[in-house]
Amino acid sequence: MSVTRERCGVNDFQAAKRREDILRAAVHRRLLDPEDALLAGFLDLDGVAATVTALHDAFAGTAAPVLHTFAAKANSLIPVLAELRRLGMGCEVASPGELAQALAAGFAPERIVLDSPAKTRAELAHALDLGIAVNADNFQELERIDALLATRETPSASRLGVRVNPQVGSGSIVAMSTATATSKFGITLRDEGNEERLVRAYLDRPWLTWLHTHVGSQGVPLARIAEGVAAAVAFADKVNAAAGRRQITGIDIGGGLPVNFDGDEVTPTFADYVAALRAQAPALFDGGYEIVTEFGRSLLAKNGFIAAYVEYTKSAGGRPIAICHAGAQVATRTVFAPDSWPLRVCAHDPTGTAKTGEPVAQDIAGPCCFAGDLVAQARPLPPVDPGDIVTLLDTGAYYFSTPFHYNSLPEPAVHGVRRDPSGGLRFETLRSAQTVEQLLATVMDPRSTT
Ligand SMILES: *Cc1c(COP(=O)(O)O)cnc(C)c1O
């Protein structure tokens, strides 16, 4: 651990070289600029394609059809969603905004899944009209769907399911654990009487043909995730036995594969996950159930990084501090829950070349006006100077794509990168940097506009 930390957690020379090439090219093309572009996100689109291929390959041996959807909340930039669509993914959404983004990215309705614990009647009616799949979160939502279906003149094409909580317990980050005894998500399977009640709900509703569970995510061990999926599969078998027919035709196993934020190796892999599922839930693969997956973080995290200029350096109480332009506005979870979400941080000189030099414990602080705005504390890094660039690794999901508007800091640009066959790098804009004018428009006094 200490060895990788001292070398900023970089333990794969090739991966480090790819990031450094991108950074140097970005500086050269002024996508990063100490005056005009102080902060930006980068997404390696070749890496994304390879990760999607790894996902498809891991499930390739399954007998039944599999639809892999991308959980839009992990990175909802429309060009990113469109790229994933072109790579053969569907899309999982959880709000009217995410649904609109998925449709704008060109996903066909039958490749979209709507999961949210707070769907309104209007959202449900819209989903049924479009024919997107819906997973109900609770018994009251099922009754709402009953009422909506009763008023329709034509049947809906939507695949309809119920989200269950197998209550297998928490991982190391309670806020990320969806299958605790008291989680807010889904219908609990272990609470007294619930399983019988839910079996009855299925038998009463022949249109209810899917089952959903999402056991995760970061910090939950693979075996526990697989245990949760196994409980869902056992429940589907029970419904089908009670119905005397294959009423449940498909199981949506959610996402939630954890990501390694400590080093460059991808672990666990999608193949590791499928092996755990085959061991604990073999019935999932016997061809009796179609499968939907909803991975987010594991598809994008390791393919993205944030780069920020260092504005000043100083020392306080004997601690060297570098003040840079990436803080809580792009690394919200890391700043507010540093023990749960540590990030690898690397130091680069103004050209983007990795700095060398004897590591010194430094705080890497962000630009926000509160004391806790630190992306790394007492982190051993080569001494950082004003004008240097720091990178925050593994931030392709839930970081630059999910900005926090503290201090009215603007949303930074996000650039996609591909290598052409000659080895050159091609950049494309996935999001333009927000301008002060755009920012003002979002906070304008409504009384002053006519
Ligand atoms: C967030 C979420 C996902 C994706 O989770 P990851 O940990 O990013 O893979 C999938 N399904 C549902 C229902 C979610 O809420």
The ligand as an SDF file (V2000), in Angstrom:
LIG
                    3D

 15 15  0  0  0  0  0  0  0  0999 V2000
  -26.9350    3.2820   -9.1100 C   0  0  0  0  0  0  0  0  0  0  0  0
  -27.6650    2.1240   -9.6520 C   0  0  0  0  0  0  0  0  0  0  0  0
  -27.0350    1.2650  -10.5470 C   0  0  0  0  0  0  0  0  0  0  0  0
  -25.5730    1.3940  -10.9140 C   0  0  0  0  0  0  0  0  0  0  0  0
  -24.7590    1.1570   -9.8250 O   0  0  0  0  0  0  0  0  0  0  0  0
  -23.1560    1.0750   -9.9990 P   0  0  0  0  0  0  0  0  0  0  0  0
  -22.6880    0.8670   -8.6120 O   0  0  0  0  0  0  0  0  0  0  0  0
  -22.7220    2.3820  -10.5640 O   0  0  0  0  0  0  0  0  0  0  0  0
  -22.8670   -0.0580  -10.9080 O   0  0  0  0  0  0  0  0  0  0  0  0
  -27.7710    0.2490  -11.0950 C   0  0  0  0  0  0  0  0  0  0  0  0
  -29.0720    0.0660  -10.7700 N   0  0  0  0  0  0  0  0  0  0  0  0
  -29.7140    0.8720   -9.9050 C   0  0  0  0  0  0  0  0  0  0  0  0
  -31.1360    0.6290   -9.6010 C   0  0  0  0  0  0  0  0  0  0  0  0
  -29.0320    1.9260   -9.3040 C   0  0  0  0  0  0  0  0  0  0  0  0
  -29.6550    2.6960   -8.4220 O   0  0  0  0  0  0  0  0  0  0  0  0
  1  2  1  0
  2  3  1  0
  2 14  2  0
  3  4  1  0
  3 10  2  0
  4  5  1  0
  5  6  1  0
  6  7  2  0
  6  8  1  0
  6  9  1  0
 10 11  1  0
 11 12  2  0
 12 13  1  0
 12 14  1  0
 14 15  1  0
M  END
$$$$
